[in-house]
Structures are given as C-alpha cells and as structure tokens.
C-alpha cells in the first residue's frame, strides 16, 4: 500500500481491465479517531495485503463504492467477521448473501461523522456512487465517475487520448449517458464542491494531485450547462 498522508490515509491499486487496457482499481484506507481502519472499495485480499493492514491497525468498517464493485467482498466478510460492512446504493439487494450492517446514503454515518465527509453522487439511477472526503489530507475519494489516464503503459496513455482524459480528468462517456436526473447530479456536485479537498483519488486511473476542486468542476461543466460532451 502507498501511504498517501502520514499515518492517516493509504491506497492500494491492483490490475483492472477496462477499454481493453489495465487502468487499475484502487482501494482506500482511512484511520478513524478511535485508531481503527475504514477500508473503502476492498481489493483482492492477498496474504501480503492482510499483513500490511495488520501492521497499521484493526479494521472496523468496510464500505463499497457502487453496486458493481463487490467481487472481493466475500473474502473480506470471512476474514474480518468483527468489521461492520456497509453497502453502496443498490448493493444490499444484489448481495443478499452478505449481512450488511447498513446502506450508505447522503447522510454521514455516525461511525465517522466529524472525521470524513460522505455523500452519494446522484442522478445516475443505474449506478449511484458513494463519495468520501478526508479533510486532514484534503483528498476526495471518487468512484468510477471520473478518470485520468496520463501515466503508465503506452497503451494506457493511448486509450487516455482516445477518451480525452490523458491531459485532464474527464467523466467517462458511458457514465454521462447514464445520467437521467441532471438536477440531482448538480445538487450532489454543489455539495461536494463545498468540501475541503485539493486532491482526488478515483477508483480507476491516476491520482489527481492539486487543484482537484477546479478539475472536478471542469470535468462536470457539461452537467451545469445541461448538455453532455462526447
């Protein structure tokens, strides 16, 4: 894992193929005030990752980003029975084999209230995403709704150029097309843009370092103008 902010926040990226290329998939770990860990979008649970997590703290909460990213949950459920599991919107009914402790929404959980900001990016009925912000590291943690493919293999950079997200972060076109309620999307974005963040860690692609608020607003300019971009 990479320590993103000293003793407060870490992230771990594993291979994930989309658009025919490995764009990576990111797990984020937050340290809460009681010194326990919140794991967001859990990755494949290898012995090495387990050992790294054990060294930094005890896992108390496991959260999911959206209803599509759940493939690793069973292993975490079996390995960390004392942790509390929280489902993204739509996932509770999809994974009935897991006994979730709650469903994440636009109200911050009492377990991390006054520590992390939390909301749901609305407007996409097919896939609402859970968004977090850590004020200590001034970092926004997004789902699949923002992408930057600037670093890595030549193939990855080429796909970034084709998608228009090699120089600046953009909203992938498939996600744009799924937006049915632009007003709800704008309301979510207006809330998120009041949060204290400078950097963005999307689930896929490269980290967005510095000027994150301006880059997020620029990527979603089409939503405020009521028109999609291609």
Secondary structure, 3 states (H helix, E strand, C coil): CEEEECCCEEEEEECCEECCEECCEEEEEEECCCCCEEEECCCCCCHHHHHHHHHHCCEEEEECCCCCCCCCHHHHHHHCCCCEEEECCCHHHHCCCCCCCEECCCCCCCCCCCCEEEEEECCCCCCCEEEEEECCCCEEECCCCCECCCCCCHHHHHHHHHHCCCCCCECCHHHHHCCCCHHHHHHHHHHHCCCCCCEEECCCCCCECCCHHHHHHHHCHHHHCCCCCC
